[in-house]
């Protein structure tokens, strides 16, 4: 016998076997995967294989079978009686201690964006004197996110590299990526795969800002919502465009009893009920941290870890415990991170904030009509002008990987392979293939991407 203690937010999944269960595909779990883009709770592709839940102590027998699981931590909402200034001071000490410990004697590689999570890391790493090289990437023919990142790096005196996520890289990387993430995430999400070989040359340890935007923000919902209202809001948050339609089609095609949406509702209702938090916003944060972070966000951290060790300051147990004590009003609208950056490095705070363009952390409250109207009008005019010239702005990775003749041929070869169509009916596949290419590409991009992921998984597991 052995015991495995999982973190509050695991950065990798621990797979275990289930006794007295046949090794067959779990079609119900796969339908949920198709709808959400991640497996729910402890589900996997297989009925006899599960993932250990977060924040638990698990007993595993000598044959690798999962015997029992007991929680060692439960999300809660126990706000301190504290003001914003003291909250930021507590965060500063905790965050910088974590970053200092993680970066000690490391050559840190810092991905920078126009947001707040990596910006918070940048000012902390600068303050403690860590050895850092930074980078950012933008889509080919897309918005140059690196413009903001480069300015942040310059203010912190970090060396900076700019990379471009190019067209059609996926087809040369898809087999390698499927080995890395084991097909537990669709393949256009980890765009870092396009540049990881070059990025890895910058240092020996990645400092990643994942999940900071969830922990340090609030949805600002009322606490007077009914259970049904909570469920409906959550579904809108986590079901991908076209995901419910695809999952329902597969459910019917595979002849599963009942209907898919009722099954999904039952699963999500049960998981929500197990979170003993009355505050709606804290409850949603806990749900996402327990089920979304480990099974979606964490999956493609493996792309970074395949090259070097990774450091995740927002994943630390002590950070999660800290969040449970912060009044929701201070988490709302990113107040804690904004004040931390302003206090620690005012010059970085003056750099444009991508979510509040064209404003920064001192005047972001002006990012509304009429103050941002001139910027938005000029920006829209540029987009129209470029579109008339045939230079459409690329905003999503699938536009680079799925559109165009060669990309379509590659995607089609996976979707209409004989092995795949033994499991997923060719007529169903053709329906979503044609809906994507001939009707609404944005709405059906998730569907074809998930079908591609399932095709690659089944190819790797030909006996499924």
N, C-alpha and C positions, 0 to 999 in steps of 0.2 A: 504493500500500500504506500501511496505517497500523497502529499497534499500540495495543491497549487493555489496560491493566492493571487487573484487578478487585481489590477489597479482599478481605480474609480473610472477612468477612461482608458481602456487598453489601447495601445498603439499597434498591437498585432493580435490576431486571433489565435487561440489555443484550441485545436480540434481534438475531440475525444470520441471514442466509440460508445455506442449504446447497446446494451445487452439484449439478446432475444429479439432482435429487429433485423428484418431482411435488408440486404444491400441493394436497394432499388431507388430510383429517382423519386424525390418527394415533389410531386407535381403541384400540390397546393402551395408549398414553399416557393417553388419556381414562379408560380403565378404572382405571388406577392412581390418577388424580386423584379419581375417584369413591370409591375405597376410603380414601384417605389425607386427602383435603381439600386436597392440594397436588400439583403436578406434581413428578415425581422427577428428580433430576439436571438434565440440560439439556433435558428434554422440554417441548414446548408442545402446543397444540391441533393444530398442523400438522406434517406430516412434513418439510417443507422449511424449517422455522424452528426455531432452537434458542436457548437462553439461554447466554451465556458462563459457564463455571464459575467459582467463587470462587477467589481467590488464584492467578490465572494471568495470563500475558502472552500475548495473542492477536493474531495477524496477520490482518487483514481486507483484502481487495483493494478496488480502486477501485469495484467494483460492489456492495460490501457483503457479499461472500461470505466465509465463515469458512474460512481456510486452515490455520491451525495454532494449537496451544495448549500452553504450557509452564508448569508450576507454578513460582511464585517463593517459595511458603511451603507447608510441610506440617505439619499438626498432629502434635504429639509429646507425650510425657510424660517430662520431664527434671527431676524435683523437686530443688529446692535442699536442702542440709542446713541447715535453718533452723527456728526455733521459731515458735509462733503470734504472739507479741508482735512479732517482727521482720517477720513476714509482713504483719500488719495495718499496721505502720508503712510498709512498701513500698507497700501498696495505698493508704494515705492520701495519700502523695505523688503517686503516679500518678493516682489518681482526681481529686484536687483540681486538679492541673495540667490535666487534660483538661477538667474542668468550667469552670475559670477561662478557658481558651483559648476554649471554645465559647460562653461567656456574655458575653464581653467586649463592652461597648457595646451589649448586647441588652436588650430588655424581655422577659424570660423568662416563658413560659407553662408552668407545671408541673402536669401531671396527678398527683394524689395518690390513693393507695389505702391499704388497711390492711396492705399487705405491706411488704417490705424494700427493694425496688429504688428506688422513688420516695422512700422515707423516707431512704435513703442520699443521694440527690440533694438532698433538702431540706436536710439538715444540711451538706452540702458547699457548696451555694449560699448558705446562711446564713453559713457561716464566711468565705467569700471576699467577702461583701458584695454579691452580685449583686442586681439589681433584678428582683423576682419577683412574679408574681401566680399564685395556684394555684386549682385547681378539682377537683371530683370529681363523679361522677354515680352514681345508683342507678336500679334498675328501678322503674317504677310498680308499687306494691304489693309491692315487693321488700325485701330486707334493706338497711337504710340504711347502706351502706358509707361514706357521707359523714360519718357521726358520728366515725369514726376519723380520716379525712382532715382534718376541720375542727380537731380537737385538735392534729394535727401542725402544721398551718398556724399555729395560734395560738401554739404554742411557738416557732415560727420568726419570728413577727411578719410573716407573709405575708398580704396580702389574699386572701380565699377566696370562691369562688362555688360554689353547689351546684346541679346540674342533674338533671333527671329524664328518663330514657329512656322515652318514652311508647308507648302502644299504637298499632300500625298506621302508624308513621312511614315504614316501609320502602317502601310503595307509592308514596309521593310522592317518594322518593329513589332508587328502584332504577335508573332510567335514568341519572341522574347518577353514581351509584356504579359502574355498569357501565362508564362512560366512564373513571372514575378508576382502577379496579383491573383493567379489561379482562377481567373475569370470571375472574381467576386466584385468586379466593377466594370462598367462599360468602358470601351477603350479610347473614346475621345475625351474623357474627363481628365486623365493625367497628361496634360499637354507638356509637362516637364520631360516626358519621355523623348521628345523631339530634340532636346538640347543637353540631356543629362551627361553624356560622355564628355562634353566640353566643360560643362559646369563643374563636374567632379574634380577637374584639374586645379581649381582655385584654392582648395584647402583640404582638410581631413575630417571636418565635422559640420553637418548642416544644423543651423538654428532655424527652426520653423515656427511660424506664428499661427498654426492651425487652431481653430476653435475659440480664439480670443473674441471674435465678433459675436459668438453665441453667448459666451459667459458674461461679457461686458456690454450687453444691450438688453433691452426689454421690448416686448411686443405691445406693451401699454393696453392690455385688455382689462376689462372689468372683472371683478371677482364674483359677479352675480350671474355668471353664465351657467346654463343648465348643462348636464352631462352630454346631452345631444349636441348642444352648441359647441362644447369643447371638442367633441369628436369631429364635427363638421369643419371647424377651424383647422384642426390638426391635419385632416385629410387634404385640405387645400394647400397646406404647407408642404406636405411630403409626397403627395402623389404627383408624378411627373405628367407633363402635357402628353396626352394620348396614352398614358400608362394604364388607366382604368379600362379603356377600350381594348387595348391589346391583351391585358390579363383576362378580361371577360371572354374574349375570343378564344384564347388558349384553354381556359377552363371548360368551355363548351366543347371544343374540339377534342379534348382528352376525356370527355364524358364523366367529369367529376360531379357527384351529386350536389344538389343545392345550387346556390349562385355565388359568384365570387365576391361581390361587394358585401353581402351579408357576412360571409366568412371573414373578410378583412375587418369589417366593423366589429365583429365579435372579438377578434384578436386584439385590436387596438383599444377597445373599451376595457378589456381585461387588464392590459398593461397600464393604462391610465389609472385604473382603480387601485392598482398596487402602489401608486405613488401617493403617499400620505402628506400632501401639501395642499392647503386651501387656496393660497395665492395663485391665480391663474398663470401669471407670467413665470413665476418660479417653477410651477408644475410643468409647463411646456419646456422650459430650459432643462429641467431634470429629464423629461422624456427624451428630448433630442440628445442629451449627453449620454444617456443609457443605451439608446438604440440606434440613433443616427450616427453619432460620432464613431463608435467602434466598428460599425458595419458598413459605413460609407466613407467618411473622411479618412479613417485610419487605413483603409485598404491600400490606397495608392501611396501611402508613406513608404511602402516597400520599394518603390522606385528609387527614392533617395537612399534608403537603407541598403539597397543592393550595391551602392557605391561606397558609402561611408556611414559611420554612426550618425544617428539623428538626435537632436535635442529639441524638446517640446515644452517650453515653459508653461504654456496654458493647459497642458495635460497633467501637470504635476498634481498629486493627491492634495497637497497643501493648498494649491490654488483653488481646487474644487471646494475644499472645506471652507476656505475664505469666502467664496462667492455665496455660500449658504447664509452668511452672516451680514451681508450688505443690503441695506434698504433698497428696495426696487427703484425708488425715485432717483437714486444715484447711478444705478446701472442704465436707466433710461437715457437714450440718445447719446450713449458712449461717453458720458460725463467724466468718468474716472480716468479713462485713457487720455481724453483730451486735456484734462487738467494736469495729468502727469507729464505729458509731452511739453505743455506750455511751461510748467515749472522747471523741468529738467533741461530743456534745450529750446529756448524761444525761437531760435533761427530755423529749426526744423518745423516748429509749429506754424511758421509763416509760409511754408511751402504749400502750394495748392493741395486741397483735399479732394480726391477724385469724386467722392460721393456728394460734394457740395460745390462742384465747379461753377464759377471760377473763383471761389472763395477758399479761405484757409481756416485754421483752427481758432483764429481770433474773430473772424467775421462770418463764420459759416451760417449763422442764424439769418443771414441775408439771402440764402439760397432758396428764394421763393419769389413769386411775382409781387411787385414789378421789378425788384432789384436785379434778378437774373435774366430778365427778358432780353436785354441787348445781346448777352452772350448766347442765349438759346436761339435767338433769331439769326445771328451771324452763323452759328454752328449749323443750323438747319439749312441755311442758304448754301453753305459749303457742301453739305451732303447732297443736296439737290443738284448742284452744279457738277459734282463728281459723278453722280449717277447718270446725268445726261451725257457725260463723256464716256460712260461705260465703266467707271471706276467705283464699283459698289464697295462700301466699307465692310470688311469682314469682321464680324462680331463674335462668332462661335467657331470652335474647332471643327465641328462636323462640316462646315462650309468648305474648309480646306481639304478634308479627307473624303467626303462623299460626293461632292459636286464635280462635274466635268466627266468627259467620256472615259478616261482611264480609271478614275475613281469608281465610277459606276460599274465598270467591268469587274473590278476587284471585289467590290461589295457583292455584286450579283453572284460571283463565283462561290462565295461563302454561303450566301443565303439559299442557293439552289443546288447545294451538294447532295448527293444521294443519301449519305449517312444522316445529314441533318433532316432531310425530308421524310426519313423513316419515323422520326419522333414528332416533328412539326409539319403538319400538312402543307404540301406545296401550294395549294390554293390559298391558304391563310397567309403564307409568306408573300405570295404574289400580290395579294390584296394590299398589304402594308408597304411593300416595295413600290407599287404603283401609286398608292396614296401619297407617299413621300415625294416621288419624282414628278407626279402629274398634278397634285393639288396643293396641299399646305405643307411645305417643307419644314417650317418651324414646329408645327404641331406634331408631325409624325417623325421628326428626327430621332426622338428618344426611342420610338418603337423599332425603327430599323437598327439603331445602335444596339439595343438590347437583344434583338434577334441575331445580330452578328456575334455578340458575346456568347449567346447560348450555342450558336453554331460552332464556334471555336472550342467551347467546353466539350461538346459532344464529340468533336473530332479528336480531342485529347483523350476522351474516355469512350472509345469505340464500342466497348461492351455494355454501355449504358442501355 
